Amino acid sequence: MTLNTFNLPDVGEGLTEAEIVSWKVKPGDTVAVNDVICEIETAKSIVELPSPFAGTVSELLVPEGVTIDVGTAIISVSDAVAGDPTPADAPATTAPVQPLYGKLSAAESSDAAAPDAGASGGQPTAGPLVGSGPKADAVKRRPRKAPAVQAQPTQTQPSLAPPVTAQAAAPSSNAAQASAAQGSVASVPASPTAAEDTRPTLGGTITGLVNRVLAKPPVRKIARDLGIDLADVVATGLRGEVTREDLVSYQSQRDAELDKADGFWGKAGKPQDQRVETIPVKGVRKATAKAMVESAFAAPHVSIFVDVDASRTMEFVKRLKASRDFDGIRVSPLLILAKAVIWAAARNPSVNATWVDRPEKDSAEIHVKHYMNLGIAAATPRGLMVPNIKDAQDLSLKELALALNDLATTARAGKTQPAQMQGGTLTVTNIGALGIDTGTPIINPGEVAIVAFGTIKQKPWVLDGEVIPRWITTLGGSFDHRVVDGDLSARFMADVAAILEEPALLLD
């Protein structure tokens, strides 16, 4: 019997430690290669860890909730599986950590996916894992649930016979067979809350009940990620279907119910340790705190603000929502701001850059990026995250809208992967979603600019000498003054404001 020990790997670039959030297996369970054995929380995201071995779980070496260093043994797996004899004198081995989570070429991935036919018992060898490390959600076909069928106790189910076409079937014999087949299955009366489902089968027809909650596949995926039962959501779609907005409303109401302050305050006279709650700083909060301190004290911040008449942006968003090309896609003013930031950065390239110190040369460099990995600050249940959209400058308006939707959904579900958090070049934070006018955001480390998008609301505005109500927002920008001078920051913010005031400029 061979006892394999799996050490905590580096699932991201430069990961030094992680916390075991939950185990998905227990001692005695049988696992196959790539079965998820646990969830770990790094400084950036929660990652599912797949098993590099097939066999029986011998021992969980680290309990849940404990933070450990990369390279620490976390689980031991015996290759002795019931009904699968293994040599008794096989030496114990330790899982090679680095090759498991390196990047695989297409050929290597193909080889890793196929088990070694010559291996003992047909078990795959502990080579590179298929889909190891942070994995994207796989596209899977949902299994069809069989309708509820209640057989009559006095009759037996007929044997399944090959299907007979209508042309070849004899009327008299077919009628008898259909009667016998249908007599073996009890019909279920339909109810007002469910629709009758009649499906042809080899032995006859089954009549059952099927839940008919209407929703598009992307909406169903969001519901699954958030743990929402679609049957509990009030549908407001034109055809009675559940929409994304319905899910957002339901989630907000659910969060509000959890945030009730009843019972929060401690009682007077109680010991101090019962009146003060201690929260360990770890994971995302620890990484965010460290990054913000380094950014605030390393980069000299300068902030500027500008009020913008976004009335035409609101009209443009309204037209996009009614457009058939954007059917089923959530569109908001943030989409136009994102496009405006990309457009303005192309006209003012130094805002899309990085300051790099060279202490060995007693000098520094400015690296101007000729691509845009647009970061979107997102408040999640695990804390502040800034995933970014890779090469956002190459995306059409529709593709950018889809990317924003996917980024927000993934972040809210806590499934943002480390690769999505790395390599950002410029960040947008949408504080207006919380009803805030503007703010002075801290620059994301490794970048030199960040734009805060305030709430859009109607205010009195002077236009052509008349005071009229217009949709007004306030933009706030923070810049690293080592790279971005006052003149450059002002021109960049003016260009962003110009797009919000007249989105048609994007067509130039």
Protein Blocks (a to p, Z undefined) as FASTA:
>chain_A
ZZdddddddfbghiabdcdfbdcbdehiacdehiafbdcddfkbccddddfbecddfbdc
bdehiacdehiafbdcdfbdghiacdfkbccddddfklmmmccdfklmmmmmpccfkbgh
hiacddddehiajddddddddddddddddddfkbccddddddddfklpcfklmmmmmmmm
mmmpccddddfkbccdddddfklccdddddfbdcdfklmmmmmmnopafklpccfbfnop
acfklmmmmmmmmmmmmmpcghkaccehiafklmpccdddehjllmmmmmmmmmmmmpcc
ddddddddfklmmmmmmmmmmpmklgoiacdfklmmmmmmmmmmmmmmmlmccddddfkn
opadddddfbdcdddddddfkbccddddehkllpcfklmmmmmmmmmmmmmnopacfklm
goiabdcddfklnopabdcddddehiabdcdddddddddddeehiacddddddddddddf
klmcfklmmmmmmmmmmmmmmmmlmmZZ
